[in-house]
Amino acid sequence: MDYIDENYEFCRKLLLSDEYVLWEGRPEKGNAFSGRDMALLPFSLIWLAFSLFWEFTVISSGAPIMFGLFGAPFVLIGIYMLFGKSLSGPRLRKKTFYVITNKRIIMKRGDRIEIYEKEDIPPMNIKMHKNGNATIYFCDDMYTRNGRSRYIYISLDNISDVTGAQNALATLMDSED
């Protein structure tokens, strides 16, 4: 692929001499909550409820202002934990771009660029979303005393061209260095 969209221009200077782009994409609009987000929701609600209860109790009891100021950061943290992903997620998604080459995966999230070499990429898993998009994630299973846990290494979140990405990943994994 010779043409690179201006949003993907960042990767041109990162390409090696014998490297070329197989696929480029970005997350689609829409809210894609992960299992981790759903697991944190009850904790966020409890945190926010307790910190608001603390503030209400301090204010209504007439305690010194210092106690009210002590609880304010906890209220702000609770608000961020509950609503932060909803507010910051779409903004970060607009600045996220994925590039799959014949040698590696290059991801740009905001001002940060991550590069994953082919030999470091664990097995691929795909989670289909109700809207037809999918998230491709690469994870390792780790076994601990408490059982198996899954560590997600890389994810291409909420992409519409999942077939194109799969084909590019298959070419990447099958390519000879």
N, C-alpha and C positions, 0 to 999 in steps of 0.2 A: 504494500500500500504506500504510494508515494505522497499522497496528499494527507496532511495532518491539519485538522481543524485548529483555529487559533487558540482555543481553550486547551489544546493538547500540545501547544508549542513548547511547554516546559520540558517535555521528554526528548525533544529533538537533540538538545545538547548532551543528554544523558546516554543516548544510543551509542553502542560500540560500533566499530567499523563494519562488522559483518552481521549486525543486528537490524531487524526490520519489524515494523508494527504489524501484528496479526489482527488485533481487535482493540477498539477503544470504546469506552462507554462511561456512563455516570449514573448515579442513583436517580430514580424517578421521583417526582413529587408524590406526596402522600405520607402518611404516618405509618412507619413500619416498626412497631414495638417488638422488642426481642423478649425472650423468656426471662432474661435478667431484669428487664424493665418491669415486667409484670410481678416478679418476685420482690422487687424493691418498693412497689406501690404500697403494700400494707405497712411496711416499716416507715415509709415517708409520711403516711397519714398519722401513724402513732407519734412520730417525732414532732410533727407540726402541731398535733392536738395537745401533746404534753407541754410544748413550749408556749403555746397560746394560753393554756391553763395556768402555767407559771406566771406569765405576764398579767393575766387577769387577776390572779390571786394577789400578786404584789401590788398592783395598782389599787385594787379595792380594799386592801388592808391598810393602806397608808404607809407602807414601808418606805424607807429612804430610797431616793431615786437611783442610787447605785445598784440596787437589786433589780430594778426595772431595766437599767442599761445592761446588766449582766445577761439578762434573758433575751435581749433584742437580737444578738447575732444568731442565737439558736432558732428564733422565729424566721429570720432571713434564710438560714440554711434549710429549714423545713420547707419554705416556699420554693427555694431553688430545687430541692430534691423532688418535690411534687410536680412542679411546672417547668423546670429548667430544660428537660429534654424536648418538651413540646415547643419551647421557644427557641432554643439554640439549634435543634436538629435541622429544621428547614434551612436555616442560614448556613450551616456547615455543609449540608447536602448540595447547595448551589456552588460551593467551592471545592467539591470532590470530583475527581476524575480518575478513571482506571485505564491503564494501558497494558495489554498483553503483547509481548514480543516473542520472537523465536527463542529467546534466552532467559527471560525473567518477567516478573510482574512489577509494574511501576504504578504507585498510587500517590495521588496528591490530595491532601485534605487540608484546606486552608493554605497556610504557608509551609506546611510540612510535607516532605516527599519521602515515601518509604519505597525501598527496592528489595524485592525478594528473589533470590537466585533460585533457579529451577531445582537444584538438588536439596534445597532447604524447605521446600514446600511439602507439607504433609498431604494425606489423601483428601480428595474433594467430596463434599456433601452438598446437597441442594435442598433448599426449603422453598416450596412453591407457596405463593401468596394467593389470596382469594381473587385479587385483581388481575391475575395472569402473570405478574412479575415474579421474580424469584431472587433469593439471596444464595449466592454460592459462598460457602465457607470451608475453610481448610482447618482441620482440628486434629489434635492428638488426644488419645485416651491415656490418662495417667492413672495408675493404680496406687492407692495409698492404703493405709491401715483401715480407713473408714470405707473402703470400696473404690469404685471407679469414678473418676471425675473427668470431664471433658474440658480441654483447654483450646479455645478458638484462637488460632494463630493469625489468620487473614480472613477478611470477608469482603465480598463484592455485594454490597447491599442493594436490594430493591431494584434490580436491573430488568429492563424490558426485553432486551435481546439475549436471553439466556442461551439459546441455541448457538448463536454466534460466539458467545463467550466460551461455551463448552467446547466448540470446535477448535477455537484458538488455544484453549488449555490443553486439549488432546494433542494438538500439533506441538505445543511447547514441551509437553512431557515426552513425546515420541522423538523429538528432534535430537540429532547428534551434535555434540559440541565440537 
